[in-house]
Amino acid sequence: VNGAGAAAISCTKLYVALGAKIENIVMLDSKGVITDDRPNLTEQKKMFATSRRDIHTLEEAVNGADVFVGLSKGNVLTQDMIDWLKGTKSDGWSSTGMIIQGDGMTIKKVTILP
C-alpha cells in the first residue's frame, strides 16, 4: 500500500476485514516502508507497521508483490515495477499482479496485469 494517510489506513482496514493477512501487508509513507522499529509512529501507522527488514523502498516492496494499492501521489511506478507485477520481469519472484488506484472514497481504476 503506497500511502499512509486516512484513505490508505481506511482501505487497508477494509482489506484486513475482508481476509487479507496483516503480515502480508507492506505500507509505505513518504519516508519509505513503515517498520515497527521506526520511532514516533502514529497509532494508525503502528497498526500496519511491518517487522520485515528486507524491504525499505517502494521498488523493493513492489518486487514480488501480488497487488499494488496506490493511495498517494501518482506516477510512482517505474516500468520495471509494472513488469514485476505483470510477472514479465523476474528477479527471483513470480507473480501476476493488480494495480488499484483510488482516492479513499472511490476506486478510480483497477488494472489486472496479464
C-alpha positions in Angstrom: 0.0 0.0 0.0 1.6 3.2 -1.1 0.4 5.9 1.1 -0.4 6.0 4.8 -2.9 8.8 5.2 -6.6 8.4 6.1 -7.6 6.8 2.8 -4.8 4.3 2.9 -5.4 3.4 6.6 -9.2 3.0 6.0 -8.8 1.0 2.8 -6.2 -1.3 4.4 -8.5 -1.9 7.4 -11.2 -3.0 5.0 -8.8 -5.4 3.2 -7.9 -7.0 6.6 -11.7 -7.2 7.4 -12.2 -9.0 4.1 -9.4 -11.5 4.9 -6.1 -10.0 3.9 -3.4 -11.2 6.4 -1.8 -8.2 8.1 1.6 -9.9 7.9 1.3 -9.8 4.1 0.7 -6.0 4.0 3.6 -3.6 3.4 2.6 0.1 3.8 4.8 3.0 2.7 4.7 6.7 3.5 6.9 9.5 2.4 9.8 8.0 4.4 9.6 4.5 2.9 8.4 1.2 4.3 6.7 1.6 7.7 8.5 -0.7 10.1 7.7 -1.5 13.7 11.1 -0.2 14.9 10.5 3.3 13.5 10.2 5.9 16.2 7.3 8.2 16.6 4.7 6.3 14.6 1.1 7.4 14.9 -1.3 4.7 16.3 -2.8 4.3 12.8 0.6 3.6 11.2 1.6 1.2 14.1 -1.4 -1.0 13.0 0.3 -1.7 9.7 4.0 -1.4 10.6 5.9 -4.5 9.4 8.6 -6.4 11.2 10.2 -7.2 7.9 13.7 -5.8 7.5 14.4 -6.9 3.9 12.5 -4.1 2.2 12.9 -0.4 2.6 11.8 1.2 -0.6 8.8 1.2 -2.9 10.8 -0.6 -5.5 11.7 -3.4 -3.1 8.1 -3.6 -1.9 6.7 -4.0 -5.4 9.2 -6.7 -6.4 7.3 -9.8 -5.7 4.0 -8.2 -4.7 0.7 -9.5 -6.0 -1.2 -6.3 -5.5 -0.2 -2.6 -5.6 -2.6 -0.2 -4.0 -1.8 3.4 -4.8 -3.3 5.9 -2.3 -0.6 8.5 -2.6 0.7 10.7 -5.4 0.5 9.4 -8.9 3.2 8.2 -11.4 5.3 6.4 -8.8 5.7 3.1 -10.6 8.6 2.6 -13.0 8.3 0.3 -15.9 10.4 -2.3 -14.1 7.9 -2.2 -11.2 4.9 -2.7 -13.6 6.8 -5.6 -15.3 7.4 -7.2 -11.8 3.6 -7.0 -11.1 2.9 -8.4 -14.6 5.3 -11.3 -13.9 7.3 -10.5 -17.1 10.5 -9.3 -15.2 11.9 -11.9 -12.9 14.4 -11.1 -10.1 13.7 -14.4 -8.3 10.0 -13.7 -7.9 6.9 -14.8 -9.8 3.6 -13.0 -9.8 0.6 -11.8 -11.7 -0.4 -8.5 -10.3 -3.1 -6.0 -9.9 -2.9 -2.2 -9.6 -5.6 -0.5 -7.7 -5.8 3.3 -7.8 -8.2 5.4 -5.9 -8.8 8.4 -3.6 -10.1 6.7 -0.5 -13.7 7.3 -1.4 -13.8 5.5 -4.7 -11.7 3.1 -6.7 -10.7 5.1 -9.8 -9.0 2.3 -11.7 -8.2 -1.4 -11.4 -5.7 -2.9 -13.7 -5.3 -6.6 -13.8 -1.9 -7.4 -15.3 -1.6 -10.4 -17.6 
